[in-house]
Each structure stands twice: as C-alpha cells, then as structure tokens.
Amino acid sequence: MSLVSVLIGKKVTVYSRLGDTEKQDVGMLEAVEGDWIRLRKADGETMFFTTVNVRMIKPFEPL
C-alpha cells in the first residue's frame, strides 16, 4: 500500500514541477498505481502525473 493511497477519493491539490514550470491542480484523487497518480478535475478532465514530478499532494480536509 502506498502512502498516497489514503488520499484516494478525496479532494486534493497536486503541486507538480516540470523543468522550471510549477503547477497546482485541484481535483479528486482517483488512483495511484506504480509511479503514476490520476487526478479528476471538476471540469471532467483527467490528469496523470508521475511521482517524480509531484512535489506535494495536499488534501482539502484533515485525514
């Protein structure tokens, strides 16, 4: 079980970095598999992140 799996189904902010660009994406954490994280945004867009590019995942509500 990964440390991030406790956040599956929760609204989170994913802070990621690719080169010099930093982003914040808000949505529902749907899955964590291997080195991949899947986030569903409010507009229905699905985003995939590799754990290498993720700096922090912050839940909206306390665990």
C-alpha positions as CSV (number, residue, x, y, z in Angstrom):
1,M,0.0,0.0,0.0
2,S,1.4,3.4,-1.0
3,L,1.4,6.3,1.4
4,V,-0.7,8.3,-1.1
5,S,-3.4,5.7,-1.3
6,V,-5.1,7.0,1.8
7,L,-6.0,10.1,-0.3
8,I,-7.9,8.2,-3.0
9,G,-11.4,9.5,-3.3
10,K,-10.5,12.8,-1.6
11,K,-10.3,16.3,-3.0
12,V,-6.6,17.4,-3.2
13,T,-4.2,19.9,-4.6
14,V,-1.4,18.4,-6.6
15,Y,1.7,20.6,-6.7
16,S,3.9,19.4,-9.6
17,R,7.0,20.6,-11.4
18,L,8.3,20.0,-15.0
19,G,11.6,21.8,-15.6
20,D,11.2,25.4,-14.4
21,T,7.4,25.3,-14.6
22,E,5.4,24.7,-11.4
23,K,1.6,24.0,-11.4
24,Q,-1.2,23.5,-8.9
25,D,-4.1,21.2,-10.0
26,V,-7.2,20.7,-7.8
27,G,-9.4,17.6,-8.2
28,M,-10.4,14.2,-6.8
29,L,-7.5,11.8,-6.5
30,E,-8.8,8.7,-8.3
31,A,-5.9,6.2,-8.4
32,V,-2.3,5.6,-7.5
33,E,-0.6,2.8,-9.5
34,G,3.2,2.3,-9.5
35,D,4.7,5.6,-10.3
36,W,1.5,7.2,-11.6
37,I,-1.1,9.4,-10.0
38,R,-4.5,10.0,-11.6
39,L,-6.5,13.2,-10.8
40,R,-10.0,14.0,-12.0
41,K,-10.6,17.8,-12.2
42,A,-14.0,19.5,-11.7
43,D,-14.4,20.1,-15.4
44,G,-14.1,16.3,-16.0
45,E,-10.5,16.5,-17.3
46,T,-8.3,13.6,-16.2
47,M,-4.7,14.3,-15.5
48,F,-1.8,11.8,-14.9
49,F,1.3,12.7,-13.0
50,T,4.5,10.7,-12.5
51,T,5.5,10.7,-8.8
52,V,8.9,12.1,-9.9
53,N,7.2,15.4,-11.0
54,V,5.0,15.7,-7.9
55,R,6.3,17.9,-5.1
56,M,3.4,17.7,-2.7
57,I,-0.2,16.5,-2.5
58,K,-2.3,18.5,-0.1
59,P,-5.8,17.2,1.0
60,F,-8.6,19.8,1.5
61,E,-9.8,18.1,4.6
62,P,-7.8,16.6,7.5
63,L,-7.3,12.8,7.4
